[in-house]
Amino acid sequence: MIVVALLDWRSSKHFDSSGDKPCVICTKPTPLRSDRGKPVHKVCAEEWIDAHTPKENKA
């Protein structure tokens, strides 16, 4: 089974109306912000989490 991170960014705190800034992952402009206030696309953040989450060993 493949588990994929899905972030819930419906809260307005994830949108910065002051303007776009470069995504910290792909460098393309985005008005979205992470929980820590970093400019990042939701998809980029989800892919980063998937790539950096330890996987279970299949023995």
PDBQT receptor file of N, H, CA, C and O in Angstrom, charges set to zero:
ATOM      1  N   MET A   1       0.844  -1.178   0.000  1.00  0.00    +0.000 N 
ATOM      2  CA  MET A   1       0.000   0.000   0.000  1.00  0.00    +0.000 C 
ATOM      3  C   MET A   1       0.894   1.247   0.000  1.00  0.00    +0.000 C 
ATOM      4  O   MET A   1       1.891   1.309   0.720  1.00  0.00    +0.000 OA
ATOM      5  N   ILE A   2       0.526   2.215  -0.803  1.00  0.00    +0.000 N 
ATOM      6  H   ILE A   2      -0.284   2.164  -1.388  1.00  0.00    +0.000 HD
ATOM      7  CA  ILE A   2       1.264   3.477  -0.877  1.00  0.00    +0.000 C 
ATOM      8  C   ILE A   2       0.519   4.521  -0.056  1.00  0.00    +0.000 C 
ATOM      9  O   ILE A   2      -0.673   4.755  -0.257  1.00  0.00    +0.000 OA
ATOM     10  N   VAL A   3       1.244   5.147   0.875  1.00  0.00    +0.000 N 
ATOM     11  H   VAL A   3       2.212   4.956   1.038  1.00  0.00    +0.000 HD
ATOM     12  CA  VAL A   3       0.659   6.200   1.687  1.00  0.00    +0.000 C 
ATOM     13  C   VAL A   3       1.221   7.528   1.207  1.00  0.00    +0.000 C 
ATOM     14  O   VAL A   3       2.433   7.680   1.051  1.00  0.00    +0.000 OA
ATOM     15  N   VAL A   4       0.341   8.481   0.974  1.00  0.00    +0.000 N 
ATOM     16  H   VAL A   4      -0.643   8.358   1.101  1.00  0.00    +0.000 HD
ATOM     17  CA  VAL A   4       0.748   9.784   0.457  1.00  0.00    +0.000 C 
ATOM     18  C   VAL A   4       0.303  10.864   1.439  1.00  0.00    +0.000 C 
ATOM     19  O   VAL A   4      -0.822  10.830   1.937  1.00  0.00    +0.000 OA
ATOM     20  N   ALA A   5       1.180  11.814   1.714  1.00  0.00    +0.000 N 
ATOM     21  H   ALA A   5       2.094  11.841   1.309  1.00  0.00    +0.000 HD
ATOM     22  CA  ALA A   5       0.836  12.914   2.604  1.00  0.00    +0.000 C 
ATOM     23  C   ALA A   5      -0.180  13.827   1.933  1.00  0.00    +0.000 C 
ATOM     24  O   ALA A   5       0.003  14.232   0.785  1.00  0.00    +0.000 OA
ATOM     25  N   LEU A   6      -1.236  14.144   2.641  1.00  0.00    +0.000 N 
ATOM     26  H   LEU A   6      -1.385  13.815   3.573  1.00  0.00    +0.000 HD
ATOM     27  CA  LEU A   6      -2.221  15.112   2.171  1.00  0.00    +0.000 C 
ATOM     28  C   LEU A   6      -2.390  16.169   3.250  1.00  0.00    +0.000 C 
ATOM     29  O   LEU A   6      -2.882  15.882   4.341  1.00  0.00    +0.000 OA
ATOM     30  N   LEU A   7      -1.983  17.379   2.942  1.00  0.00    +0.000 N 
ATOM     31  H   LEU A   7      -1.582  17.612   2.056  1.00  0.00    +0.000 HD
ATOM     32  CA  LEU A   7      -2.072  18.472   3.898  1.00  0.00    +0.000 C 
ATOM     33  C   LEU A   7      -3.405  19.200   3.767  1.00  0.00    +0.000 C 
ATOM     34  O   LEU A   7      -3.929  19.357   2.664  1.00  0.00    +0.000 OA
ATOM     35  N   ASP A   8      -3.942  19.637   4.884  1.00  0.00    +0.000 N 
ATOM     36  H   ASP A   8      -3.516  19.509   5.779  1.00  0.00    +0.000 HD
ATOM     37  CA  ASP A   8      -5.177  20.411   4.890  1.00  0.00    +0.000 C 
ATOM     38  C   ASP A   8      -4.808  21.887   5.040  1.00  0.00    +0.000 C 
ATOM     39  O   ASP A   8      -4.513  22.359   6.138  1.00  0.00    +0.000 OA
ATOM     40  N   TRP A   9      -4.829  22.599   3.928  1.00  0.00    +0.000 N 
ATOM     41  H   TRP A   9      -5.068  22.216   3.035  1.00  0.00    +0.000 HD
ATOM     42  CA  TRP A   9      -4.455  24.012   3.921  1.00  0.00    +0.000 C 
ATOM     43  C   TRP A   9      -5.657  24.897   3.625  1.00  0.00    +0.000 C 
ATOM     44  O   TRP A   9      -5.523  25.924   2.960  1.00  0.00    +0.000 OA
ATOM     45  N   ARG A  10      -6.828  24.509   4.112  1.00  0.00    +0.000 N 
ATOM     46  H   ARG A  10      -6.938  23.675   4.653  1.00  0.00    +0.000 HD
ATOM     47  CA  ARG A  10      -8.024  25.321   3.892  1.00  0.00    +0.000 C 
ATOM     48  C   ARG A  10      -8.021  26.605   4.721  1.00  0.00    +0.000 C 
ATOM     49  O   ARG A  10      -8.707  27.569   4.382  1.00  0.00    +0.000 OA
ATOM     50  N   SER A  11      -7.261  26.616   5.790  1.00  0.00    +0.000 N 
ATOM     51  H   SER A  11      -6.703  25.833   6.066  1.00  0.00    +0.000 HD
ATOM     52  CA  SER A  11      -7.185  27.791   6.655  1.00  0.00    +0.000 C 
ATOM     53  C   SER A  11      -6.566  28.971   5.898  1.00  0.00    +0.000 C 
ATOM     54  O   SER A  11      -5.651  28.797   5.093  1.00  0.00    +0.000 OA
ATOM     55  N   SER A  12      -7.075  30.161   6.170  1.00  0.00    +0.000 N 
ATOM     56  H   SER A  12      -7.818  30.303   6.824  1.00  0.00    +0.000 HD
ATOM     57  CA  SER A  12      -6.555  31.369   5.499  1.00  0.00    +0.000 C 
ATOM     58  C   SER A  12      -5.124  31.685   5.907  1.00  0.00    +0.000 C 
ATOM     59  O   SER A  12      -4.465  32.484   5.241  1.00  0.00    +0.000 OA
ATOM     60  N   LYS A  13      -4.625  31.086   6.975  1.00  0.00    +0.000 N 
ATOM     61  H   LYS A  13      -5.160  30.437   7.516  1.00  0.00    +0.000 HD
ATOM     62  CA  LYS A  13      -3.237  31.350   7.393  1.00  0.00    +0.000 C 
ATOM     63  C   LYS A  13      -2.223  30.839   6.371  1.00  0.00    +0.000 C 
ATOM     64  O   LYS A  13      -1.053  31.221   6.411  1.00  0.00    +0.000 OA
ATOM     65  N   HIS A  14      -2.667  29.981   5.460  1.00  0.00    +0.000 N 
ATOM     66  H   HIS A  14      -3.617  29.670   5.428  1.00  0.00    +0.000 HD
ATOM     67  CA  HIS A  14      -1.764  29.448   4.443  1.00  0.00    +0.000 C 
ATOM     68  C   HIS A  14      -1.720  30.313   3.184  1.00  0.00    +0.000 C 
ATOM     69  O   HIS A  14      -1.022  29.977   2.227  1.00  0.00    +0.000 OA
ATOM     70  N   PHE A  15      -2.456  31.414   3.178  1.00  0.00    +0.000 N 
ATOM     71  H   PHE A  15      -3.023  31.687   3.955  1.00  0.00    +0.000 HD
ATOM     72  CA  PHE A  15      -2.465  32.319   2.027  1.00  0.00    +0.000 C 
ATOM     73  C   PHE A  15      -1.916  33.674   2.455  1.00  0.00    +0.000 C 
ATOM     74  O   PHE A  15      -2.384  34.261   3.431  1.00  0.00    +0.000 OA
ATOM     75  N   ASP A  16      -0.934  34.161   1.732  1.00  0.00    +0.000 N 
ATOM     76  H   ASP A  16      -0.553  33.684   0.940  1.00  0.00    +0.000 HD
ATOM     77  CA  ASP A  16      -0.329  35.464   2.030  1.00  0.00    +0.000 C 
ATOM     78  C   ASP A  16      -0.753  36.460   0.954  1.00  0.00    +0.000 C 
ATOM     79  O   ASP A  16      -0.276  36.407  -0.179  1.00  0.00    +0.000 OA
ATOM     80  N   SER A  17      -1.646  37.358   1.321  1.00  0.00    +0.000 N 
ATOM     81  H   SER A  17      -2.033  37.401   2.241  1.00  0.00    +0.000 HD
ATOM     82  CA  SER A  17      -2.174  38.325   0.351  1.00  0.00    +0.000 C 
ATOM     83  C   SER A  17      -1.168  39.418   0.006  1.00  0.00    +0.000 C 
ATOM     84  O   SER A  17      -1.435  40.247  -0.863  1.00  0.00    +0.000 OA
ATOM     85  N   SER A  18      -0.017  39.431   0.672  1.00  0.00    +0.000 N 
ATOM     86  H   SER A  18       0.201  38.757   1.379  1.00  0.00    +0.000 HD
ATOM     87  CA  SER A  18       0.991  40.460   0.358  1.00  0.00    +0.000 C 
ATOM     88  C   SER A  18       1.705  40.178  -0.959  1.00  0.00    +0.000 C 
ATOM     89  O   SER A  18       2.409  41.042  -1.482  1.00  0.00    +0.000 OA
ATOM     90  N   GLY A  19       1.528  38.976  -1.496  1.00  0.00    +0.000 N 
ATOM     91  H   GLY A  19       0.956  38.274  -1.071  1.00  0.00    +0.000 HD
ATOM     92  CA  GLY A  19       2.110  38.681  -2.804  1.00  0.00    +0.000 C 
ATOM     93  C   GLY A  19       2.866  37.373  -2.854  1.00  0.00    +0.000 C 
ATOM     94  O   GLY A  19       3.153  36.747  -1.834  1.00  0.00    +0.000 OA
ATOM     95  N   ASP A  20       3.178  36.984  -4.073  1.00  0.00    +0.000 N 
ATOM     96  H   ASP A  20       2.945  37.493  -4.902  1.00  0.00    +0.000 HD
ATOM     97  CA  ASP A  20       3.902  35.737  -4.299  1.00  0.00    +0.000 C 
ATOM     98  C   ASP A  20       5.359  35.868  -3.889  1.00  0.00    +0.000 C 
ATOM     99  O   ASP A  20       5.961  36.937  -3.990  1.00  0.00    +0.000 OA
ATOM    100  N   LYS A  21       5.910  34.756  -3.425  1.00  0.00    +0.000 N 
ATOM    101  H   LYS A  21       5.422  33.887  -3.343  1.00  0.00    +0.000 HD
ATOM    102  CA  LYS A  21       7.339  34.630  -3.144  1.00  0.00    +0.000 C 
ATOM    103  C   LYS A  21       7.772  33.292  -3.733  1.00  0.00    +0.000 C 
ATOM    104  O   LYS A  21       6.937  32.410  -3.933  1.00  0.00    +0.000 OA
ATOM    105  N   PRO A  22       9.071  33.125  -4.014  1.00  0.00    +0.000 N 
ATOM    106  CA  PRO A  22       9.538  31.865  -4.592  1.00  0.00    +0.000 C 
ATOM    107  C   PRO A  22       9.355  30.698  -3.623  1.00  0.00    +0.000 C 
ATOM    108  O   PRO A  22       9.705  30.794  -2.447  1.00  0.00    +0.000 OA
ATOM    109  N   CYS A  23       8.809  29.610  -4.124  1.00  0.00    +0.000 N 
ATOM    110  H   CYS A  23       8.525  29.531  -5.079  1.00  0.00    +0.000 HD
ATOM    111  CA  CYS A  23       8.659  28.379  -3.347  1.00  0.00    +0.000 C 
ATOM    112  C   CYS A  23      10.048  27.912  -2.912  1.00  0.00    +0.000 C 
ATOM    113  O   CYS A  23      10.985  27.918  -3.711  1.00  0.00    +0.000 OA
ATOM    114  N   VAL A  24      10.181  27.507  -1.646  1.00  0.00    +0.000 N 
ATOM    115  H   VAL A  24       9.420  27.502  -0.997  1.00  0.00    +0.000 HD
ATOM    116  CA  VAL A  24      11.484  27.054  -1.144  1.00  0.00    +0.000 C 
ATOM    117  C   VAL A  24      11.915  25.726  -1.755  1.00  0.00    +0.000 C 
ATOM    118  O   VAL A  24      13.065  25.318  -1.593  1.00  0.00    +0.000 OA
ATOM    119  N   ILE A  25      11.007  25.046  -2.455  1.00  0.00    +0.000 N 
ATOM    120  H   ILE A  25      10.073  25.377  -2.587  1.00  0.00    +0.000 HD
ATOM    121  CA  ILE A  25      11.344  23.757  -3.056  1.00  0.00    +0.000 C 
ATOM    122  C   ILE A  25      11.560  23.875  -4.561  1.00  0.00    +0.000 C 
ATOM    123  O   ILE A  25      12.588  23.433  -5.072  1.00  0.00    +0.000 OA
ATOM    124  N   CYS A  26      10.609  24.464  -5.272  1.00  0.00    +0.000 N 
ATOM    125  H   CYS A  26       9.774  24.823  -4.856  1.00  0.00    +0.000 HD
ATOM    126  CA  CYS A  26      10.717  24.511  -6.747  1.00  0.00    +0.000 C 
ATOM    127  C   CYS A  26      11.086  25.900  -7.285  1.00  0.00    +0.000 C 
ATOM    128  O   CYS A  26      11.363  26.032  -8.478  1.00  0.00    +0.000 OA
ATOM    129  N   THR A  27      11.096  26.902  -6.469  1.00  0.00    +0.000 N 
ATOM    130  H   THR A  27      10.871  26.795  -5.500  1.00  0.00    +0.000 HD
ATOM    131  CA  THR A  27      11.441  28.305  -6.767  1.00  0.00    +0.000 C 
ATOM    132  C   THR A  27      10.418  29.049  -7.632  1.00  0.00    +0.000 C 
ATOM    133  O   THR A  27      10.642  30.211  -7.971  1.00  0.00    +0.000 OA
ATOM    134  N   LYS A  28       9.302  28.410  -7.997  1.00  0.00    +0.000 N 
ATOM    135  H   LYS A  28       9.120  27.466  -7.722  1.00  0.00    +0.000 HD
ATOM    136  CA  LYS A  28       8.256  29.110  -8.745  1.00  0.00    +0.000 C 
ATOM    137  C   LYS A  28       7.433  29.947  -7.766  1.00  0.00    +0.000 C 
ATOM    138  O   LYS A  28       7.317  29.571  -6.600  1.00  0.00    +0.000 OA
ATOM    139  N   PRO A  29       6.858  31.073  -8.205  1.00  0.00    +0.000 N 
ATOM    140  CA  PRO A  29       6.110  31.951  -7.310  1.00  0.00    +0.000 C 
ATOM    141  C   PRO A  29       4.871  31.271  -6.716  1.00  0.00    +0.000 C 
ATOM    142  O   PRO A  29       4.188  30.491  -7.379  1.00  0.00    +0.000 OA
ATOM    143  N   THR A  30       4.605  31.594  -5.447  1.00  0.00    +0.000 N 
ATOM    144  H   THR A  30       5.159  32.228  -4.909  1.00  0.00    +0.000 HD
ATOM    145  CA  THR A  30       3.412  31.076  -4.776  1.00  0.00    +0.000 C 
ATOM    146  C   THR A  30       2.934  32.033  -3.686  1.00  0.00    +0.000 C 
ATOM    147  O   THR A  30       3.750  32.633  -2.986  1.00  0.00    +0.000 OA
ATOM    148  N   PRO A  31       1.616  32.178  -3.539  1.00  0.00    +0.000 N 
ATOM    149  CA  PRO A  31       1.080  32.966  -2.429  1.00  0.00    +0.000 C 
ATOM    150  C   PRO A  31       0.862  32.097  -1.189  1.00  0.00    +0.000 C 
ATOM    151  O   PRO A  31       0.441  32.598  -0.146  1.00  0.00    +0.000 OA
ATOM    152  N   LEU A  32       1.149  30.786  -1.298  1.00  0.00    +0.000 N 
ATOM    153  H   LEU A  32       1.491  30.378  -2.145  1.00  0.00    +0.000 HD
ATOM    154  CA  LEU A  32       0.907  29.872  -0.185  1.00  0.00    +0.000 C 
ATOM    155  C   LEU A  32       2.070  29.872   0.791  1.00  0.00    +0.000 C 
ATOM    156  O   LEU A  32       3.217  30.107   0.412  1.00  0.00    +0.000 OA
ATOM    157  N   ARG A  33       1.755  29.601   2.070  1.00  0.00    +0.000 N 
ATOM    158  H   ARG A  33       0.823  29.409   2.378  1.00  0.00    +0.000 HD
ATOM    159  CA  ARG A  33       2.767  29.551   3.124  1.00  0.00    +0.000 C 
ATOM    160  C   ARG A  33       2.574  28.291   3.958  1.00  0.00    +0.000 C 
ATOM    161  O   ARG A  33       1.452  27.838   4.184  1.00  0.00    +0.000 OA
ATOM    162  N   SER A  34       3.685  27.743   4.405  1.00  0.00    +0.000 N 
ATOM    163  H   SER A  34       4.596  28.111   4.221  1.00  0.00    +0.000 HD
ATOM    164  CA  SER A  34       3.649  26.559   5.268  1.00  0.00    +0.000 C 
ATOM    165  C   SER A  34       3.187  26.962   6.664  1.00  0.00    +0.000 C 
ATOM    166  O   SER A  34       2.944  28.140   6.928  1.00  0.00    +0.000 OA
ATOM    167  N   ASP A  35       3.066  25.983   7.553  1.00  0.00    +0.000 N 
ATOM    168  H   ASP A  35       3.263  25.026   7.339  1.00  0.00    +0.000 HD
ATOM    169  CA  ASP A  35       2.712  26.267   8.945  1.00  0.00    +0.000 C 
ATOM    170  C   ASP A  35       3.752  27.165   9.614  1.00  0.00    +0.000 C 
ATOM    171  O   ASP A  35       3.451  27.869  10.578  1.00  0.00    +0.000 OA
ATOM    172  N   ARG A  36       4.971  27.131   9.093  1.00  0.00    +0.000 N 
ATOM    173  H   ARG A  36       5.215  26.560   8.310  1.00  0.00    +0.000 HD
ATOM    174  CA  ARG A  36       6.056  27.958   9.652  1.00  0.00    +0.000 C 
ATOM    175  C   ARG A  36       6.249  29.264   8.892  1.00  0.00    +0.000 C 
ATOM    176  O   ARG A  36       7.193  30.007   9.159  1.00  0.00    +0.000 OA
ATOM    177  N   GLY A  37       5.352  29.544   7.939  1.00  0.00    +0.000 N 
ATOM    178  H   GLY A  37       4.585  28.940   7.722  1.00  0.00    +0.000 HD
ATOM    179  CA  GLY A  37       5.401  30.806   7.215  1.00  0.00    +0.000 C 
ATOM    180  C   GLY A  37       6.310  30.826   6.004  1.00  0.00    +0.000 C 
ATOM    181  O   GLY A  37       6.530  31.881   5.409  1.00  0.00    +0.000 OA
ATOM    182  N   LYS A  38       6.843  29.666   5.632  1.00  0.00    +0.000 N 
ATOM    183  H   LYS A  38       6.664  28.809   6.116  1.00  0.00    +0.000 HD
ATOM    184  CA  LYS A  38       7.721  29.583   4.461  1.00  0.00    +0.000 C 
ATOM    185  C   LYS A  38       6.892  29.503   3.191  1.00  0.00    +0.000 C 
ATOM    186  O   LYS A  38       5.878  28.806   3.170  1.00  0.00    +0.000 OA
ATOM    187  N   PRO A  39       7.297  30.204   2.120  1.00  0.00    +0.000 N 
ATOM    188  CA  PRO A  39       6.571  30.102   0.850  1.00  0.00    +0.000 C 
ATOM    189  C   PRO A  39       6.796  28.730   0.213  1.00  0.00    +0.000 C 
ATOM    190  O   PRO A  39       7.928  28.341  -0.074  1.00  0.00    +0.000 OA
ATOM    191  N   VAL A  40       5.695  28.006   0.000  1.00  0.00    +0.000 N 
ATOM    192  H   VAL A  40       4.776  28.322   0.233  1.00  0.00    +0.000 HD
ATOM    193  CA  VAL A  40       5.794  26.664  -0.576  1.00  0.00    +0.000 C 
ATOM    194  C   VAL A  40       4.437  26.262  -1.139  1.00  0.00    +0.000 C 
ATOM    195  O   VAL A  40       3.399  26.524  -0.531  1.00  0.00    +0.000 OA
ATOM    196  N   HIS A  41       4.454  25.624  -2.305  1.00  0.00    +0.000 N 
ATOM    197  H   HIS A  41       5.297  25.411  -2.799  1.00  0.00    +0.000 HD
ATOM    198  CA  HIS A  41       3.225  25.083  -2.867  1.00  0.00    +0.000 C 
ATOM    199  C   HIS A  41       2.787  23.888  -2.027  1.00  0.00    +0.000 C 
ATOM    200  O   HIS A  41       3.633  23.173  -1.489  1.00  0.00    +0.000 OA
ATOM    201  N   LYS A  42       1.503  23.663  -1.908  1.00  0.00    +0.000 N 
ATOM    202  H   LYS A  42       0.816  24.244  -2.345  1.00  0.00    +0.000 HD
ATOM    203  CA  LYS A  42       0.975  22.533  -1.151  1.00  0.00    +0.000 C 
ATOM    204  C   LYS A  42       1.498  21.219  -1.737  1.00  0.00    +0.000 C 
ATOM    205  O   LYS A  42       1.918  20.332  -0.994  1.00  0.00    +0.000 OA
ATOM    206  N   VAL A  43       1.473  21.095  -3.046  1.00  0.00    +0.000 N 
ATOM    207  H   VAL A  43       1.132  21.816  -3.650  1.00  0.00    +0.000 HD
ATOM    208  CA  VAL A  43       1.951  19.873  -3.704  1.00  0.00    +0.000 C 
ATOM    209  C   VAL A  43       3.439  19.664  -3.436  1.00  0.00    +0.000 C 
ATOM    210  O   VAL A  43       3.870  18.537  -3.189  1.00  0.00    +0.000 OA
ATOM    211  N   CYS A  44       4.219  20.724  -3.481  1.00  0.00    +0.000 N 
ATOM    212  H   CYS A  44       3.869  21.639  -3.681  1.00  0.00    +0.000 HD
ATOM    213  CA  CYS A  44       5.650  20.611  -3.203  1.00  0.00    +0.000 C 
ATOM    214  C   CYS A  44       5.874  20.132  -1.770  1.00  0.00    +0.000 C 
ATOM    215  O   CYS A  44       6.720  19.270  -1.528  1.00  0.00    +0.000 OA
ATOM    216  N   ALA A  45       5.126  20.684  -0.826  1.00  0.00    +0.000 N 
ATOM    217  H   ALA A  45       4.439  21.384  -1.023  1.00  0.00    +0.000 HD
ATOM    218  CA  ALA A  45       5.263  20.288   0.577  1.00  0.00    +0.000 C 
ATOM    219  C   ALA A  45       4.885  18.824   0.768  1.00  0.00    +0.000 C 
ATOM    220  O   ALA A  45       5.568  18.095   1.487  1.00  0.00    +0.000 OA
ATOM    221  N   GLU A  46       3.804  18.394   0.130  1.00  0.00    +0.000 N 
ATOM    222  H   GLU A  46       3.250  18.987  -0.454  1.00  0.00    +0.000 HD
ATOM    223  CA  GLU A  46       3.371  16.998   0.251  1.00  0.00    +0.000 C 
ATOM    224  C   GLU A  46       4.414  16.051  -0.338  1.00  0.00    +0.000 C 
ATOM    225  O   GLU A  46       4.709  15.011   0.251  1.00  0.00    +0.000 OA
ATOM    226  N   GLU A  47       4.968  16.399  -1.484  1.00  0.00    +0.000 N 
ATOM    227  H   GLU A  47       4.729  17.244  -1.963  1.00  0.00    +0.000 HD
ATOM    228  CA  GLU A  47       5.999  15.558  -2.096  1.00  0.00    +0.000 C 
ATOM    229  C   GLU A  47       7.259  15.514  -1.236  1.00  0.00    +0.000 C 
ATOM    230  O   GLU A  47       7.903  14.471  -1.126  1.00  0.00    +0.000 OA
ATOM    231  N   TRP A  48       7.610  16.646  -0.627  1.00  0.00    +0.000 N 
ATOM    232  H   TRP A  48       7.088  17.494  -0.717  1.00  0.00    +0.000 HD
ATOM    233  CA  TRP A  48       8.787  16.688   0.250  1.00  0.00    +0.000 C 
ATOM    234  C   TRP A  48       8.575  15.781   1.454  1.00  0.00    +0.000 C 
ATOM    235  O   TRP A  48       9.474  15.030   1.834  1.00  0.00    +0.000 OA
ATOM    236  N   ILE A  49       7.400  15.845   2.053  1.00  0.00    +0.000 N 
ATOM    237  H   ILE A  49       6.669  16.454   1.745  1.00  0.00    +0.000 HD
ATOM    238  CA  ILE A  49       7.094  14.983   3.207  1.00  0.00    +0.000 C 
ATOM    239  C   ILE A  49       7.204  13.515   2.807  1.00  0.00    +0.000 C 
ATOM    240  O   ILE A  49       7.801  12.715   3.528  1.00  0.00    +0.000 OA
ATOM    241  N   ASP A  50       6.630  13.162   1.660  1.00  0.00    +0.000 N 
ATOM    242  H   ASP A  50       6.145  13.812   1.074  1.00  0.00    +0.000 HD
ATOM    243  CA  ASP A  50       6.699  11.775   1.197  1.00  0.00    +0.000 C 
ATOM    244  C   ASP A  50       8.147  11.318   0.996  1.00  0.00    +0.000 C 
ATOM    245  O   ASP A  50       8.498  10.189   1.336  1.00  0.00    +0.000 OA
ATOM    246  N   ALA A  51       8.971  12.187   0.453  1.00  0.00    +0.000 N 
ATOM    247  H   ALA A  51       8.686  13.105   0.177  1.00  0.00    +0.000 HD
ATOM    248  CA  ALA A  51      10.350  11.834   0.161  1.00  0.00    +0.000 C 
ATOM    249  C   ALA A  51      11.211  11.774   1.417  1.00  0.00    +0.000 C 
ATOM    250  O   ALA A  51      12.248  11.109   1.413  1.00  0.00    +0.000 OA
ATOM    251  N   HIS A  52      10.812  12.447   2.487  1.00  0.00    +0.000 N 
ATOM    252  H   HIS A  52       9.970  12.987   2.490  1.00  0.00    +0.000 HD
ATOM    253  CA  HIS A  52      11.640  12.535   3.696  1.00  0.00    +0.000 C 
ATOM    254  C   HIS A  52      11.053  11.823   4.910  1.00  0.00    +0.000 C 
ATOM    255  O   HIS A  52      11.535  12.005   6.028  1.00  0.00    +0.000 OA
ATOM    256  N   THR A  53      10.041  11.033   4.702  1.00  0.00    +0.000 N 
ATOM    257  H   THR A  53       9.649  10.885   3.794  1.00  0.00    +0.000 HD
ATOM    258  CA  THR A  53       9.460  10.240   5.788  1.00  0.00    +0.000 C 
ATOM    259  C   THR A  53      10.099   8.859   5.772  1.00  0.00    +0.000 C 
ATOM    260  O   THR A  53      10.121   8.194   4.736  1.00  0.00    +0.000 OA
ATOM    261  N   PRO A  54      10.622   8.425   6.921  1.00  0.00    +0.000 N 
ATOM    262  CA  PRO A  54      11.220   7.082   6.962  1.00  0.00    +0.000 C 
ATOM    263  C   PRO A  54      10.212   6.019   6.546  1.00  0.00    +0.000 C 
ATOM    264  O   PRO A  54       9.053   6.055   6.958  1.00  0.00    +0.000 OA
ATOM    265  N   LYS A  55      10.655   5.086   5.738  1.00  0.00    +0.000 N 
ATOM    266  H   LYS A  55      11.597   5.056   5.403  1.00  0.00    +0.000 HD
ATOM    267  CA  LYS A  55       9.798   4.001   5.263  1.00  0.00    +0.000 C 
ATOM    268  C   LYS A  55       9.998   2.768   6.154  1.00  0.00    +0.000 C 
ATOM    269  O   LYS A  55      11.084   2.547   6.691  1.00  0.00    +0.000 OA
ATOM    270  N   GLU A  56       8.945   1.979   6.300  1.00  0.00    +0.000 N 
ATOM    271  H   GLU A  56       8.063   2.159   5.865  1.00  0.00    +0.000 HD
ATOM    272  CA  GLU A  56       9.056   0.740   7.065  1.00  0.00    +0.000 C 
ATOM    273  C   GLU A  56       9.867  -0.264   6.258  1.00  0.00    +0.000 C 
ATOM    274  O   GLU A  56       9.776  -0.323   5.032  1.00  0.00    +0.000 OA
ATOM    275  N   ASN A  57      10.646  -1.038   6.964  1.00  0.00    +0.000 N 
ATOM    276  H   ASN A  57      10.720  -0.991   7.960  1.00  0.00    +0.000 HD
ATOM    277  CA  ASN A  57      11.424  -2.115   6.308  1.00  0.00    +0.000 C 
ATOM    278  C   ASN A  57      10.504  -3.294   6.054  1.00  0.00    +0.000 C 
ATOM    279  O   ASN A  57       9.785  -3.740   6.948  1.00  0.00    +0.000 OA
ATOM    280  N   LYS A  58      10.534  -3.785   4.848  1.00  0.00    +0.000 N 
ATOM    281  H   LYS A  58      11.118  -3.423   4.122  1.00  0.00    +0.000 HD
ATOM    282  CA  LYS A  58       9.771  -4.989   4.489  1.00  0.00    +0.000 C 
ATOM    283  C   LYS A  58      10.685  -6.199   4.679  1.00  0.00    +0.000 C 
ATOM    284  O   LYS A  58      11.604  -6.419   3.890  1.00  0.00    +0.000 OA
ATOM    285  N   ALA A  59      10.433  -6.971   5.718  1.00  0.00    +0.000 N 
ATOM    286  H   ALA A  59       9.687  -6.792   6.360  1.00  0.00    +0.000 HD
ATOM    287  CA  ALA A  59      11.309  -8.116   6.005  1.00  0.00    +0.000 C 
ATOM    288  C   ALA A  59      10.683  -9.413   5.584  1.00  0.00    +0.000 C 
ATOM    289  O   ALA A  59      11.285 -10.473   5.753  1.00  0.00    +0.000 OA
TER     290      ALA A  59
